[in-house]
Amino acid sequence: MTMGKIIFYEERNFQGRSYECMSDCSDMTSYLSRCHSCRVESGCFMVYDRPNYMGNQVLMRRGEYADYMGMMGMRDCIRSCRMIPMHRGQFRMKIYERENFGGQMNELMDDCDNIMDRLRMSDCQSCNVMDGHWLMYEQPQFRGKMVYLRPGEYRSFREMGMSGTRFMSMRRIMDM
C-alpha cells in the first residue's frame, strides 16, 4: 500500500501554522483553527469541509493547493480528511436503481461517464463496491458534487445524508 502525506496550512499560500497528516483525521480543529491551503506530497486524499468526513468533498492528488477554496468552490475550510489507499487490482461495483439493492442492476469495472446514456438507468440509489475505491458524481461527465466510496455495501444514499442527490457518473480512483 502506498503511503500518503498531506500538509495543511491555516492561511492561503502555505502560510501560518501547519499540520502534517499521513492517515485519516476526523477533526482537524484540535490541530489548526482553520485550513485554507494544503500541499499533497504523496498519495491521494479526500478532504471534507465538516468534521467526521461530512459535508462537501474534494479529491486531492499530489500537488499544491495555495487557495483551495477558490479553486475547488468549497464554501468553508477543510475540517477533516481521509487518506485513500491506492488499489492496483481490478475494480468492481454493482449499482442499483433503487434503495436496498432493488430495481435495475449494472456491474461496473471501469469509469462510467453517464449512466443514462451508457446503462439506460435514470437513477442510482444504492451500490455494492466490491473492489477498488470509487467516486460518484451528481452530474454526467464526472462533474458536480462527488462522494467517495470504499469497498462495502451502500444500501441507501438517502440515509447517508444525500437525499435528493442523483448520481449520474462514476470514476475509479487510480494511482497516478
C-alpha positions in Angstrom: 0.0 0.0 0.0 1.3 3.4 -0.9 1.7 5.8 2.0 0.4 9.4 1.7 1.4 12.7 3.2 -0.5 15.9 3.1 0.4 19.2 4.9 -2.4 21.6 5.8 -1.8 25.3 6.4 -4.1 27.8 8.3 -3.7 30.5 5.7 -3.7 30.7 1.9 -0.4 30.4 0.1 1.0 27.9 2.6 1.2 30.5 5.4 0.5 30.2 9.1 0.6 27.2 11.3 0.8 23.8 9.6 -0.2 20.2 10.3 1.2 17.1 8.6 -1.1 14.2 8.2 -0.3 10.7 6.9 -3.6 9.0 7.7 -7.3 9.8 8.3 -8.1 12.8 10.5 -11.7 13.1 11.6 -11.4 16.6 13.1 -8.6 19.0 12.4 -9.8 21.7 14.8 -7.5 20.4 17.6 -4.5 20.9 15.3 -5.5 24.0 13.3 -8.2 26.7 13.9 -8.8 26.8 10.1 -7.3 25.4 6.9 -7.2 27.3 3.7 -4.3 25.7 1.7 -2.5 22.4 1.5 0.3 20.5 -0.2 -0.1 16.8 -1.1 3.4 15.4 -1.1 2.4 11.8 -1.8 -0.7 9.7 -2.1 -4.3 10.8 -2.6 -6.7 12.3 0.0 -10.4 13.2 0.2 -10.9 16.4 2.1 -14.2 17.5 3.7 -15.5 20.9 4.8 -17.0 19.4 8.0 -15.6 17.2 10.8 -16.2 13.4 10.7 -15.9 13.2 6.9 -19.1 15.1 6.3 -20.1 17.9 4.0 -18.6 18.8 0.7 -15.8 16.5 -0.5 -12.9 17.2 -2.8 -10.3 14.7 -4.1 -6.7 16.0 -3.8 -3.9 14.3 -5.6 -0.2 15.2 -5.4 0.3 18.9 -5.9 0.0 22.3 -4.3 -3.3 24.0 -3.5 -2.5 27.6 -2.5 -6.1 28.7 -2.2 -8.1 25.5 -2.4 -11.4 27.3 -1.7 -11.1 29.4 -4.8 -10.1 26.5 -6.9 -12.5 23.9 -5.6 -15.5 26.1 -4.9 -15.9 24.9 -1.3 -17.7 27.3 1.0 -15.8 26.6 4.2 -12.3 25.4 5.1 -11.0 21.9 5.4 -12.2 20.2 8.7 -11.4 16.5 8.1 -9.5 14.3 5.6 -9.3 10.6 4.6 -6.3 9.0 3.0 -7.3 6.9 0.0 -5.2 3.8 -0.3 -4.2 3.1 -3.9 -5.7 0.0 -5.3 -3.8 -1.9 -8.0 -6.2 -4.8 -8.7 -9.4 -4.9 -10.6 -12.3 -2.5 -9.9 -15.8 -3.8 -9.5 -19.0 -2.1 -8.3 -22.7 -3.0 -8.7 -25.0 -0.1 -8.9 -28.8 -0.3 -8.3 -31.6 1.9 -9.5 -33.4 1.7 -6.1 -32.5 1.6 -2.4 -31.6 -1.8 -0.7 -30.2 -3.1 -4.0 -33.6 -3.0 -5.8 -34.6 -2.3 -9.4 -32.3 -2.5 -12.3 -28.7 -3.5 -11.6 -25.5 -3.0 -13.5 -21.9 -4.0 -12.8 -19.1 -1.6 -13.5 -15.5 -2.4 -13.9 -14.4 0.9 -15.4 -15.4 4.5 -15.4 -19.0 5.4 -16.5 -19.4 9.0 -17.7 -23.2 8.8 -18.0 -25.4 6.1 -16.5 -28.4 7.3 -18.5 -26.7 7.0 -21.9 -24.4 4.0 -21.2 -26.6 1.9 -19.0 -30.1 3.2 -19.6 -30.5 3.9 -15.8 -32.3 7.0 -14.7 -31.1 6.9 -11.1 -28.7 5.1 -8.8 -29.8 4.9 -5.1 -27.7 2.1 -3.7 -24.5 0.2 -4.6 -22.1 -2.5 -3.6 -18.4 -1.6 -4.0 -16.6 -5.0 -4.3 -13.1 -4.0 -5.4 -11.3 -0.6 -5.5 -12.2 2.9 -4.5 -14.7 5.0 -6.5 -16.0 8.5 -6.8 -19.7 9.1 -7.7 -20.7 12.4 -9.2 -24.1 14.1 -9.3 -23.8 15.0 -13.0 -22.6 13.2 -16.1 -19.0 13.6 -17.3 -17.7 13.5 -13.7 -19.0 16.9 -12.7 -20.7 18.4 -9.7 -20.6 17.2 -6.1 -18.7 14.0 -5.6 -18.9 11.2 -3.0 -16.0 8.9 -2.1 -16.9 5.2 -1.7 -14.6 2.5 -0.4 -15.4 -1.2 -0.5 -18.7 -2.0 1.2 -22.4 -2.0 0.8 -24.3 1.3 0.5 -28.0 0.4 0.9 -29.4 3.9 0.8 -27.7 7.1 -0.2 -30.7 9.0 1.3 -29.9 7.5 4.7 -26.3 8.6 4.3 -27.4 12.2 4.2 -27.6 12.5 0.5 -31.4 12.7 0.0 -32.3 14.4 -3.3 -28.8 13.7 -4.8 -28.8 11.7 -8.1 -25.6 10.1 -9.1 -25.1 10.2 -12.8 -21.4 9.2 -13.3 -18.8 7.0 -11.6 -15.0 7.0 -11.7 -12.3 4.7 -10.3 -9.7 6.3 -8.1 -6.4 5.1 -9.7 -2.8 5.6 -8.9 -1.2 8.4 -10.9 
